[in-house]
Amino acid sequence: MLYWIGLGLRYALSLSSFASVSPKTIPSVSVLIPARSWREVQPLLAQLQAQTYPTAWEICLAADRWSEEETRMLQMQSSARLRWIWIREVPARWSAKKYALWCAAALAQYDWCVCLDADVEVAEGFLIQWMEYAAKGVAILAPAWLKAGYPLAVYEANLVQVEALGRASWGAAYMATGRGWAVRKAWLQTGLFAWKEEISGDDDLTFQLLPDKKVVLSPIATYSSAPPTLHQALLRKWRHLQTAKHYPFLLSVSLALLPLLQLTSICAGLLSGNWLLPLLLPPLAKMSALLLVRAPHPERALYLDWLLLLLQPLYLVGAFWRKHLWLFGTLGAFSSTFAAWISRAITAEAYS
């Protein structure tokens, strides 16, 4: 309980120390957007075009395997600030999103890159409020809340954000999300190339390469929607679990320890007859943390937390499976070969 309230309170207190800086210290910036379709990115482009910024800035859009009709529509909306590249094919040994970000970064003229998913919503003035503190670090971490979609996915993703923001405010940043973060171009390209074959992880794995004390927090959030169904939410989680095998061991243990302790306390409470507090206190602490950081939160948080607690052990199994998938494939191939050999031996014996 103290863990979650401490995270939320530490992040909230860290924001109270922010003070406005001179526009002269705000750097030029490139906004990078990998997008799979014109329809998906159109609202974000309109929101970005309405931004005001005191120094030079640009939008670098990677049109990932768009149709010719979509690129014509993009050309009609082009401006001096919008630069774009049409990706017709993703090279071998590259994941699609990382290659799109890599191409967008190659277009970028400026040292600072703001990375946004194509489906996010940004508020007017978000860009200047993000970049006010760029001189203090090499990366900027901001809240990236989900506010619609499947309730369990919204609840879990926003808790993950609270944990990431809270740890970062203690000087232990370990992840960002593609829904919104900023980093210097050289660090971004290093991370993208290092993990280019992984489907996920362009954000958190790159963040783990950075010096902890050089990550700056911003109070200005981006917003997007969670998957609309449980099936789609679990598919997204399965994709995210691919990055777990690259997390440092101690970090993985610390992230897994809390839900295991919560589950253990509930089991101990049920056995002892004192089950009410273990069931109620953790969800209440998490809701308090969400409120402290002003995160969107769905209704029925108690029910959602209990459901999430049942799913989280499966995430550990999934992460292990992801990490040792080659082993299961090897065992599967060996067992198939061995079974075929036994079958042939039995058949030969039968005919002898």
ROKOL-683793 format. One record per residue (C-alpha): chain; residue number from 1; y negated, z, x negated. Coordinates in pm, 1 decimal. Example, Ala and Ser with C-alpha at 12.3 -4.5 7.8 and 13.67 -1.06 7.14 Angstrom:
2
rec c: A; k: 1; north: 450.0; up: 780.0; east: -1230.0
rec c: A; k: 2; north: 106.0; up: 714.0; east: -1367.0
//
This chain:
352
rec c: A; k: 1; north: 0.0; up: 0.0; east: 0.0
rec c: A; k: 2; north: -244.9; up: 95.2; east: -276.5
rec c: A; k: 3; north: -160.6; up: -228.3; east: -458.4
rec c: A; k: 4; north: -288.0; up: -455.1; east: -179.4
rec c: A; k: 5; north: -594.4; up: -248.0; east: -96.7
rec c: A; k: 6; north: -673.9; up: -226.6; east: -468.6
rec c: A; k: 7; north: -654.7; up: -604.6; east: -507.0
rec c: A; k: 8; north: -878.3; up: -670.9; east: -209.6
rec c: A; k: 9; north: -1128.0; up: -402.0; east: -305.7
rec c: A; k: 10; north: -1145.4; up: -511.5; east: -670.4
rec c: A; k: 11; north: -1216.9; up: -872.7; east: -574.4
rec c: A; k: 12; north: -1475.6; up: -770.4; east: -313.8
rec c: A; k: 13; north: -1653.0; up: -546.2; east: -567.5
rec c: A; k: 14; north: -1650.0; up: -819.5; east: -831.8
rec c: A; k: 15; north: -1843.5; up: -1047.5; east: -596.1
rec c: A; k: 16; north: -2117.2; up: -788.2; east: -545.4
rec c: A; k: 17; north: -2221.8; up: -830.7; east: -909.7
rec c: A; k: 18; north: -2310.8; up: -1198.0; east: -863.0
rec c: A; k: 19; north: -2676.3; up: -1288.7; east: -910.3
rec c: A; k: 20; north: -2850.5; up: -1624.1; east: -881.5
rec c: A; k: 21; north: -2908.9; up: -1816.8; east: -1201.3
rec c: A; k: 22; north: -3162.7; up: -2076.7; east: -1301.5
rec c: A; k: 23; north: -3086.4; up: -2434.2; east: -1187.1
rec c: A; k: 24; north: -3143.9; up: -2540.0; east: -1548.6
rec c: A; k: 25; north: -2820.6; up: -2366.7; east: -1652.1
rec c: A; k: 26; north: -2605.0; up: -2544.1; east: -1389.1
rec c: A; k: 27; north: -2394.9; up: -2816.9; east: -1555.9
rec c: A; k: 28; north: -2328.3; up: -3171.2; east: -1445.1
rec c: A; k: 29; north: -1996.7; up: -3198.6; east: -1265.1
rec c: A; k: 30; north: -1732.1; up: -3448.1; east: -1151.9
rec c: A; k: 31; north: -1551.5; up: -3381.4; east: -823.1
rec c: A; k: 32; north: -1192.5; up: -3510.7; east: -846.4
rec c: A; k: 33; north: -996.3; up: -3598.1; east: -531.9
rec c: A; k: 34; north: -641.5; up: -3739.7; east: -525.7
rec c: A; k: 35; north: -587.6; up: -3891.8; east: -179.0
rec c: A; k: 36; north: -293.3; up: -4063.2; east: -12.3
rec c: A; k: 37; north: -493.7; up: -4226.7; east: 267.4
rec c: A; k: 38; north: -846.6; up: -4315.4; east: 373.0
rec c: A; k: 39; north: -809.3; up: -4132.4; east: 702.9
rec c: A; k: 40; north: -715.0; up: -3810.1; east: 524.0
rec c: A; k: 41; north: -1009.9; up: -3804.6; east: 284.3
rec c: A; k: 42; north: -1288.0; up: -3947.1; east: 504.3
rec c: A; k: 43; north: -1412.5; up: -3610.5; east: 644.8
rec c: A; k: 44; north: -1426.2; up: -3454.9; east: 296.1
rec c: A; k: 45; north: -1624.2; up: -3748.7; east: 155.9
rec c: A; k: 46; north: -1880.3; up: -3708.3; east: 432.3
rec c: A; k: 47; north: -1912.1; up: -3334.5; east: 357.5
rec c: A; k: 48; north: -1952.4; up: -3402.6; east: -15.4
rec c: A; k: 49; north: -2213.7; up: -3672.1; east: 33.9
rec c: A; k: 50; north: -2423.4; up: -3414.5; east: 221.0
rec c: A; k: 51; north: -2425.2; up: -3173.1; east: -76.5
rec c: A; k: 52; north: -2744.0; up: -3106.9; east: -272.3
rec c: A; k: 53; north: -2716.4; up: -3040.5; east: -645.9
rec c: A; k: 54; north: -2988.0; up: -2989.0; east: -907.4
rec c: A; k: 55; north: -2825.9; up: -3191.0; east: -1187.5
rec c: A; k: 56; north: -2614.2; up: -3505.5; east: -1216.1
rec c: A; k: 57; north: -2282.6; up: -3509.9; east: -1033.0
rec c: A; k: 58; north: -2026.6; up: -3761.1; east: -909.8
rec c: A; k: 59; north: -1717.9; up: -3801.0; east: -691.7
rec c: A; k: 60; north: -1409.9; up: -3949.7; east: -859.4
rec c: A; k: 61; north: -1150.8; up: -4055.9; east: -603.3
rec c: A; k: 62; north: -795.3; up: -4165.1; east: -685.9
rec c: A; k: 63; north: -669.9; up: -4385.1; east: -401.2
rec c: A; k: 64; north: -297.8; up: -4323.5; east: -439.2
rec c: A; k: 65; north: -104.7; up: -4632.7; east: -322.9
rec c: A; k: 66; north: -349.5; up: -4720.7; east: -45.7
rec c: A; k: 67; north: -318.3; up: -5036.7; east: 157.3
rec c: A; k: 68; north: -564.5; up: -5321.2; east: 99.6
rec c: A; k: 69; north: -725.2; up: -5248.1; east: 435.7
rec c: A; k: 70; north: -789.1; up: -4886.9; east: 333.5
rec c: A; k: 71; north: -949.0; up: -4989.7; east: 5.2
rec c: A; k: 72; north: -1177.5; up: -5231.6; east: 193.2
rec c: A; k: 73; north: -1289.0; up: -4944.2; east: 415.5
rec c: A; k: 74; north: -1355.6; up: -4734.4; east: 105.6
rec c: A; k: 75; north: -1561.5; up: -5013.3; east: -48.4
rec c: A; k: 76; north: -1778.3; up: -5020.6; east: 261.6
rec c: A; k: 77; north: -1855.3; up: -4649.4; east: 212.6
rec c: A; k: 78; north: -1908.2; up: -4667.9; east: -162.7
rec c: A; k: 79; north: -2226.6; up: -4533.0; east: -317.0
rec c: A; k: 80; north: -2369.1; up: -4483.9; east: -663.9
rec c: A; k: 81; north: -2222.2; up: -4133.2; east: -667.2
rec c: A; k: 82; north: -1871.8; up: -4235.1; east: -555.9
rec c: A; k: 83; north: -1642.6; up: -4382.5; east: -818.7
rec c: A; k: 84; north: -1282.6; up: -4464.7; east: -741.7
rec c: A; k: 85; north: -962.3; up: -4611.4; east: -878.5
rec c: A; k: 86; north: -684.2; up: -4778.9; east: -683.0
rec c: A; k: 87; north: -339.5; up: -4662.4; east: -795.0
rec c: A; k: 88; north: -85.2; up: -4926.5; east: -699.0
rec c: A; k: 89; north: 216.3; up: -4771.5; east: -871.6
rec c: A; k: 90; north: 303.9; up: -4433.8; east: -1024.6
rec c: A; k: 91; north: 452.6; up: -4465.5; east: -1376.0
rec c: A; k: 92; north: 795.1; up: -4328.4; east: -1455.5
rec c: A; k: 93; north: 807.1; up: -3962.1; east: -1564.5
rec c: A; k: 94; north: 488.2; up: -3880.7; east: -1373.9
rec c: A; k: 95; north: 464.7; up: -3695.4; east: -1042.5
rec c: A; k: 96; north: 237.8; up: -3877.9; east: -799.5
rec c: A; k: 97; north: -32.8; up: -3613.6; east: -753.3
rec c: A; k: 98; north: -60.9; up: -3531.9; east: -1123.6
rec c: A; k: 99; north: -96.6; up: -3898.2; east: -1207.9
rec c: A; k: 100; north: -363.9; up: -3937.5; east: -940.0
rec c: A; k: 101; north: -555.7; up: -3640.2; east: -1081.3
rec c: A; k: 102; north: -509.6; up: -3777.1; east: -1432.1
rec c: A; k: 103; north: -661.3; up: -4110.3; east: -1325.9
rec c: A; k: 104; north: -949.7; up: -3935.3; east: -1149.7
rec c: A; k: 105; north: -1013.3; up: -3725.2; east: -1461.8
rec c: A; k: 106; north: -1015.1; up: -4042.3; east: -1671.0
rec c: A; k: 107; north: -1299.7; up: -4169.9; east: -1449.7
rec c: A; k: 108; north: -1497.9; up: -3847.1; east: -1487.7
rec c: A; k: 109; north: -1813.4; up: -3866.4; east: -1696.5
rec c: A; k: 110; north: -1882.9; up: -3493.1; east: -1716.3
rec c: A; k: 111; north: -1723.3; up: -3196.0; east: -1889.5
rec c: A; k: 112; north: -1672.8; up: -2988.8; east: -1571.8
rec c: A; k: 113; north: -1424.7; up: -3106.9; east: -1306.5
rec c: A; k: 114; north: -1395.4; up: -2965.8; east: -955.0
rec c: A; k: 115; north: -1048.8; up: -3044.8; east: -814.3
rec c: A; k: 116; north: -1012.3; up: -3070.8; east: -436.4
rec c: A; k: 117; north: -724.8; up: -3171.4; east: -211.2
rec c: A; k: 118; north: -815.2; up: -3453.3; east: 23.5
rec c: A; k: 119; north: -770.8; up: -3247.8; east: 341.2
rec c: A; k: 120; north: -998.0; up: -2951.3; east: 258.3
rec c: A; k: 121; north: -1322.4; up: -2856.6; east: 430.5
rec c: A; k: 122; north: -1620.9; up: -2750.1; east: 222.1
rec c: A; k: 123; north: -1942.4; up: -2587.2; east: 331.5
rec c: A; k: 124; north: -2288.0; up: -2723.3; east: 259.6
rec c: A; k: 125; north: -2405.9; up: -2590.1; east: -75.9
rec c: A; k: 126; north: -2058.2; up: -2497.8; east: -197.6
rec c: A; k: 127; north: -2086.9; up: -2709.7; east: -512.3
rec c: A; k: 128; north: -2398.4; up: -2544.7; east: -650.5
rec c: A; k: 129; north: -2266.7; up: -2198.3; east: -562.9
rec c: A; k: 130; north: -1942.0; up: -2271.6; east: -748.4
rec c: A; k: 131; north: -2108.7; up: -2405.6; east: -1060.7
rec c: A; k: 132; north: -2379.7; up: -2139.5; east: -1094.6
rec c: A; k: 133; north: -2150.4; up: -1932.8; east: -1316.6
rec c: A; k: 134; north: -1982.9; up: -2214.2; east: -1510.5
rec c: A; k: 135; north: -2150.1; up: -2113.5; east: -1837.8
rec c: A; k: 136; north: -1947.7; up: -1789.2; east: -1836.6
rec c: A; k: 137; north: -1602.8; up: -1948.8; east: -1862.6
rec c: A; k: 138; north: -1376.1; up: -2249.8; east: -1885.4
rec c: A; k: 139; north: -1247.3; up: -2238.6; east: -1525.2
rec c: A; k: 140; north: -1364.0; up: -2126.2; east: -1181.4
rec c: A; k: 141; north: -1132.8; up: -1970.3; east: -923.0
rec c: A; k: 142; north: -1244.9; up: -1962.4; east: -560.6
rec c: A; k: 143; north: -1073.2; up: -1865.2; east: -233.3
rec c: A; k: 144; north: -882.7; up: -2150.2; east: -71.0
rec c: A; k: 145; north: -794.6; up: -2020.0; east: 273.1
rec c: A; k: 146; north: -567.1; up: -2167.7; east: 535.1
rec c: A; k: 147; north: -707.1; up: -2121.3; east: 883.8
rec c: A; k: 148; north: -478.6; up: -2322.2; east: 1111.1
rec c: A; k: 149; north: -116.6; up: -2433.5; east: 1128.6
rec c: A; k: 150; north: 209.6; up: -2242.4; east: 1146.9
rec c: A; k: 151; north: 108.0; up: -1869.9; east: 1158.6
rec c: A; k: 152; north: 365.9; up: -1749.3; east: 906.5
rec c: A; k: 153; north: 254.6; up: -2014.2; east: 656.0
rec c: A; k: 154; north: -111.3; up: -1917.9; east: 706.9
rec c: A; k: 155; north: -34.6; up: -1548.0; east: 660.9
rec c: A; k: 156; north: 174.4; up: -1594.9; east: 347.8
rec c: A; k: 157; north: -58.3; up: -1844.8; east: 178.4
rec c: A; k: 158; north: -361.6; up: -1623.4; east: 232.5
rec c: A; k: 159; north: -174.5; up: -1321.8; east: 94.1
rec c: A; k: 160; north: -87.5; up: -1527.8; east: -213.2
rec c: A; k: 161; north: -458.4; up: -1603.9; east: -248.6
rec c: A; k: 162; north: -549.1; up: -1234.6; east: -221.3
rec c: A; k: 163; north: -300.3; up: -1152.1; east: -496.1
rec c: A; k: 164; north: -426.8; up: -1431.0; east: -721.9
rec c: A; k: 165; north: -793.9; up: -1342.4; east: -669.4
rec c: A; k: 166; north: -731.3; up: -970.9; east: -709.5
rec c: A; k: 167; north: -538.1; up: -1011.1; east: -1033.7
rec c: A; k: 168; north: -800.6; up: -1253.9; east: -1165.3
rec c: A; k: 169; north: -1073.2; up: -999.6; east: -1094.2
rec c: A; k: 170; north: -879.9; up: -759.5; east: -1321.7
rec c: A; k: 171; north: -877.3; up: -1023.8; east: -1597.2
rec c: A; k: 172; north: -520.6; up: -1143.5; east: -1532.3
rec c: A; k: 173; north: -565.2; up: -1485.4; east: -1369.1
rec c: A; k: 174; north: -235.5; up: -1667.5; east: -1322.9
rec c: A; k: 175; north: -284.2; up: -1930.8; east: -1054.8
rec c: A; k: 176; north: -519.6; up: -2151.6; east: -860.9
rec c: A; k: 177; north: -446.5; up: -2387.9; east: -575.8
rec c: A; k: 178; north: -513.6; up: -2758.6; east: -540.0
rec c: A; k: 179; north: -723.3; up: -2681.2; east: -234.4
rec c: A; k: 180; north: -1009.6; up: -2595.3; east: -466.9
rec c: A; k: 181; north: -1069.4; up: -2495.4; east: -829.5
rec c: A; k: 182; north: -1280.8; up: -2604.5; east: -1124.9
rec c: A; k: 183; north: -1199.1; up: -2640.1; east: -1492.6
rec c: A; k: 184; north: -1328.3; up: -2810.0; east: -1801.6
rec c: A; k: 185; north: -1195.2; up: -3162.6; east: -1838.2
rec c: A; k: 186; north: -1010.3; up: -3108.4; east: -2167.3
rec c: A; k: 187; north: -812.1; up: -2814.9; east: -2025.3
rec c: A; k: 188; north: -731.6; up: -3010.1; east: -1708.6
rec c: A; k: 189; north: -595.0; up: -3310.1; east: -1898.1
rec c: A; k: 190; north: -391.4; up: -3082.3; east: -2125.7
rec c: A; k: 191; north: -228.4; up: -2912.6; east: -1826.7
rec c: A; k: 192; north: -165.9; up: -3234.0; east: -1634.1
rec c: A; k: 193; north: 3.3; up: -3400.0; east: -1929.6
rec c: A; k: 194; north: 205.7; up: -3089.0; east: -2018.9
rec c: A; k: 195; north: 357.0; up: -3067.7; east: -1668.2
rec c: A; k: 196; north: 335.9; up: -3433.4; east: -1564.0
rec c: A; k: 197; north: 696.1; up: -3455.5; east: -1442.7
rec c: A; k: 198; north: 677.4; up: -3152.6; east: -1212.2
rec c: A; k: 199; north: 611.2; up: -3223.7; east: -844.4
rec c: A; k: 200; north: 397.4; up: -2912.6; east: -811.1
rec c: A; k: 201; north: 197.9; up: -2691.3; east: -1046.2
rec c: A; k: 202; north: -100.8; up: -2903.5; east: -1146.8
rec c: A; k: 203; north: -315.2; up: -2597.8; east: -1067.5
rec c: A; k: 204; north: -127.6; up: -2274.1; east: -1145.4
rec c: A; k: 205; north: 54.5; up: -2400.0; east: -1455.1
rec c: A; k: 206; north: -272.6; up: -2533.6; east: -1594.8
rec c: A; k: 207; north: -439.0; up: -2200.1; east: -1517.1
rec c: A; k: 208; north: -172.9; up: -2018.1; east: -1717.3
rec c: A; k: 209; north: -279.8; up: -2211.6; east: -2026.9
rec c: A; k: 210; north: -634.2; up: -2072.4; east: -2002.9
rec c: A; k: 211; north: -774.3; up: -1761.9; east: -2175.5
rec c: A; k: 212; north: -768.9; up: -1488.9; east: -1905.2
rec c: A; k: 213; north: -1118.8; up: -1363.4; east: -1975.4
rec c: A; k: 214; north: -1265.0; up: -1712.1; east: -1937.2
rec c: A; k: 215; north: -1183.4; up: -1750.0; east: -1566.3
rec c: A; k: 216; north: -1488.2; up: -1700.3; east: -1344.1
rec c: A; k: 217; north: -1461.8; up: -1602.0; east: -976.0
rec c: A; k: 218; north: -1662.8; up: -1762.0; east: -698.4
rec c: A; k: 219; north: -1712.7; up: -1618.1; east: -347.6
rec c: A; k: 220; north: -1741.2; up: -1960.0; east: -180.1
rec c: A; k: 221; north: -1417.7; up: -2068.5; east: -9.7
rec c: A; k: 222; north: -1262.7; up: -2397.5; east: 86.4
rec c: A; k: 223; north: -1056.3; up: -2427.2; east: 404.5
rec c: A; k: 224; north: -760.3; up: -2636.1; east: 514.3
rec c: A; k: 225; north: -461.2; up: -2623.9; east: 747.8
rec c: A; k: 226; north: -107.4; up: -2504.1; east: 689.5
rec c: A; k: 227; north: 194.2; up: -2717.0; east: 788.0
rec c: A; k: 228; north: 229.3; up: -2715.4; east: 1168.0
rec c: A; k: 229; north: 601.0; up: -2622.5; east: 1179.6
rec c: A; k: 230; north: 832.2; up: -2377.4; east: 1005.1
rec c: A; k: 231; north: 1044.8; up: -2662.7; east: 872.5
rec c: A; k: 232; north: 746.9; up: -2828.7; east: 705.1
rec c: A; k: 233; north: 626.4; up: -2493.5; east: 571.2
rec c: A; k: 234; north: 965.2; up: -2426.8; east: 410.6
rec c: A; k: 235; north: 971.6; up: -2776.0; east: 258.9
rec c: A; k: 236; north: 631.6; up: -2709.6; east: 101.3
rec c: A; k: 237; north: 757.2; up: -2375.6; east: -29.1
rec c: A; k: 238; north: 1062.5; up: -2545.6; east: -179.2
rec c: A; k: 239; north: 828.3; up: -2784.2; east: -361.1
rec c: A; k: 240; north: 616.8; up: -2494.6; east: -488.3
rec c: A; k: 241; north: 926.0; up: -2312.4; east: -613.4
rec c: A; k: 242; north: 973.1; up: -2586.2; east: -870.8
rec c: A; k: 243; north: 695.0; up: -2426.7; east: -1075.8
rec c: A; k: 244; north: 864.4; up: -2083.8; east: -1075.3
rec c: A; k: 245; north: 1094.7; up: -2178.6; east: -1361.7
rec c: A; k: 246; north: 788.8; up: -2221.9; east: -1584.8
rec c: A; k: 247; north: 629.7; up: -1886.0; east: -1504.6
rec c: A; k: 248; north: 643.6; up: -1624.9; east: -1784.4
rec c: A; k: 249; north: 930.4; up: -1383.0; east: -1728.3
rec c: A; k: 250; north: 718.0; up: -1068.4; east: -1694.9
rec c: A; k: 251; north: 484.1; up: -1239.3; east: -1449.1
rec c: A; k: 252; north: 779.2; up: -1354.2; east: -1237.8
rec c: A; k: 253; north: 922.5; up: -1002.1; east: -1235.8
rec c: A; k: 254; north: 591.2; up: -844.4; east: -1138.1
rec c: A; k: 255; north: 543.5; up: -1087.9; east: -850.2
rec c: A; k: 256; north: 899.0; up: -1033.6; east: -723.0
rec c: A; k: 257; north: 896.3; up: -657.8; east: -762.8
rec c: A; k: 258; north: 663.8; up: -567.8; east: -476.3
rec c: A; k: 259; north: 859.0; up: -731.1; east: -188.8
rec c: A; k: 260; north: 1181.7; up: -587.6; east: -331.1
rec c: A; k: 261; north: 1028.0; up: -239.1; east: -336.7
rec c: A; k: 262; north: 905.4; up: -286.0; east: 19.3
rec c: A; k: 263; north: 1250.7; up: -392.6; east: 134.8
rec c: A; k: 264; north: 1409.2; up: -101.3; east: -50.8
rec c: A; k: 265; north: 1171.5; up: 150.0; east: 108.7
rec c: A; k: 266; north: 1253.2; up: 17.5; east: 456.0
rec c: A; k: 267; north: 1627.2; up: 41.5; east: 391.4
rec c: A; k: 268; north: 1585.0; up: 396.2; east: 257.4
rec c: A; k: 269; north: 1373.9; up: 486.4; east: 560.0
rec c: A; k: 270; north: 1632.5; up: 351.6; east: 801.0
rec c: A; k: 271; north: 1906.5; up: 549.8; east: 629.8
rec c: A; k: 272; north: 1703.5; up: 870.1; east: 629.5
rec c: A; k: 273; north: 1564.5; up: 830.5; east: 980.1
rec c: A; k: 274; north: 1200.6; up: 806.5; east: 855.8
rec c: A; k: 275; north: 1163.7; up: 435.5; east: 916.3
rec c: A; k: 276; north: 822.2; up: 416.8; east: 1089.4
rec c: A; k: 277; north: 591.6; up: 453.3; east: 788.0
rec c: A; k: 278; north: 780.7; up: 206.4; east: 562.7
rec c: A; k: 279; north: 767.1; up: -46.6; east: 846.5
rec c: A; k: 280; north: 397.4; up: -2.0; east: 929.7
rec c: A; k: 281; north: 211.5; up: 86.6; east: 609.0
rec c: A; k: 282; north: 271.5; up: -232.0; east: 401.3
rec c: A; k: 283; north: 157.4; up: -473.6; east: 677.8
rec c: A; k: 284; north: -147.6; up: -256.4; east: 745.2
rec c: A; k: 285; north: -234.2; up: -254.0; east: 374.0
rec c: A; k: 286; north: -204.7; up: -633.4; east: 356.3
rec c: A; k: 287; north: -423.4; up: -675.3; east: 664.4
rec c: A; k: 288; north: -680.9; up: -442.5; east: 506.0
rec c: A; k: 289; north: -681.5; up: -660.0; east: 193.0
rec c: A; k: 290; north: -730.6; up: -976.9; east: 401.1
rec c: A; k: 291; north: -1022.5; up: -813.9; east: 580.9
rec c: A; k: 292; north: -1179.6; up: -695.0; east: 255.1
rec c: A; k: 293; north: -1188.0; up: -1049.0; east: 115.6
rec c: A; k: 294; north: -1288.7; up: -1200.3; east: 453.1
rec c: A; k: 295; north: -980.1; up: -1417.0; east: 474.4
rec c: A; k: 296; north: -863.0; up: -1577.7; east: 799.3
rec c: A; k: 297; north: -563.7; up: -1393.5; east: 938.4
rec c: A; k: 298; north: -336.3; up: -1481.5; east: 1229.9
rec c: A; k: 299; north: -249.8; up: -1249.3; east: 1513.4
rec c: A; k: 300; north: 74.5; up: -1046.6; east: 1518.1
rec c: A; k: 301; north: 46.9; up: -957.6; east: 1150.6
rec c: A; k: 302; north: 313.4; up: -686.0; east: 1177.8
rec c: A; k: 303; north: 569.1; up: -928.1; east: 1313.5
rec c: A; k: 304; north: 476.5; up: -1192.7; east: 1056.9
rec c: A; k: 305; north: 502.8; up: -946.4; east: 768.4
rec c: A; k: 306; north: 849.7; up: -837.0; east: 871.3
rec c: A; k: 307; north: 959.1; up: -1199.9; east: 904.8
rec c: A; k: 308; north: 809.6; up: -1281.9; east: 565.3
rec c: A; k: 309; north: 990.4; up: -985.8; east: 412.1
rec c: A; k: 310; north: 1322.3; up: -1128.6; east: 532.2
rec c: A; k: 311; north: 1239.7; up: -1470.6; east: 385.0
rec c: A; k: 312; north: 1114.8; up: -1355.3; east: 44.0
rec c: A; k: 313; north: 1460.6; up: -1273.2; east: -101.7
rec c: A; k: 314; north: 1552.4; up: -1633.4; east: -20.4
rec c: A; k: 315; north: 1255.4; up: -1744.9; east: -230.4
rec c: A; k: 316; north: 1407.7; up: -1564.4; east: -528.8
rec c: A; k: 317; north: 1735.6; up: -1745.0; east: -468.8
rec c: A; k: 318; north: 1546.5; up: -2072.5; east: -431.9
rec c: A; k: 319; north: 1351.8; up: -2014.4; east: -753.8
rec c: A; k: 320; north: 1677.1; up: -1942.0; east: -940.6
rec c: A; k: 321; north: 1835.1; up: -2253.9; east: -791.7
rec c: A; k: 322; north: 1532.4; up: -2462.5; east: -893.6
rec c: A; k: 323; north: 1547.2; up: -2328.7; east: -1247.5
rec c: A; k: 324; north: 1921.6; up: -2385.3; east: -1288.9
rec c: A; k: 325; north: 1960.4; up: -2696.9; east: -1078.1
rec c: A; k: 326; north: 2094.1; up: -2885.7; east: -1380.5
rec c: A; k: 327; north: 2368.2; up: -2622.2; east: -1412.4
rec c: A; k: 328; north: 2473.3; up: -2656.8; east: -1048.0
rec c: A; k: 329; north: 2473.4; up: -3034.7; east: -1089.8
rec c: A; k: 330; north: 2687.9; up: -3007.3; east: -1401.5
rec c: A; k: 331; north: 2930.3; up: -2766.7; east: -1229.9
rec c: A; k: 332; north: 2941.6; up: -2994.6; east: -927.0
rec c: A; k: 333; north: 3023.1; up: -3297.6; east: -1140.0
rec c: A; k: 334; north: 3284.7; up: -3101.3; east: -1335.7
rec c: A; k: 335; north: 3445.8; up: -2966.7; east: -1018.3
rec c: A; k: 336; north: 3454.2; up: -3317.4; east: -865.9
rec c: A; k: 337; north: 3615.0; up: -3458.5; east: -1181.0
rec c: A; k: 338; north: 3864.8; up: -3171.1; east: -1196.9
rec c: A; k: 339; north: 3952.0; up: -3212.2; east: -827.4
rec c: A; k: 340; north: 4007.3; up: -3586.5; east: -875.8
rec c: A; k: 341; north: 4231.3; up: -3517.4; east: -1176.2
rec c: A; k: 342; north: 4437.3; up: -3262.5; east: -977.0
rec c: A; k: 343; north: 4465.5; up: -3510.2; east: -689.3
rec c: A; k: 344; north: 4591.4; up: -3785.6; east: -918.9
rec c: A; k: 345; north: 4839.8; up: -3544.2; east: -1083.3
rec c: A; k: 346; north: 4975.3; up: -3435.1; east: -745.0
rec c: A; k: 347; north: 5003.0; up: -3797.0; east: -630.8
rec c: A; k: 348; north: 5186.9; up: -3896.5; east: -951.9
rec c: A; k: 349; north: 5422.4; up: -3600.6; east: -913.1
rec c: A; k: 350; north: 5496.5; up: -3700.4; east: -556.2
rec c: A; k: 351; north: 5593.6; up: -4051.8; east: -658.7
rec c: A; k: 352; north: 5800.9; up: -3948.2; east: -962.7
//
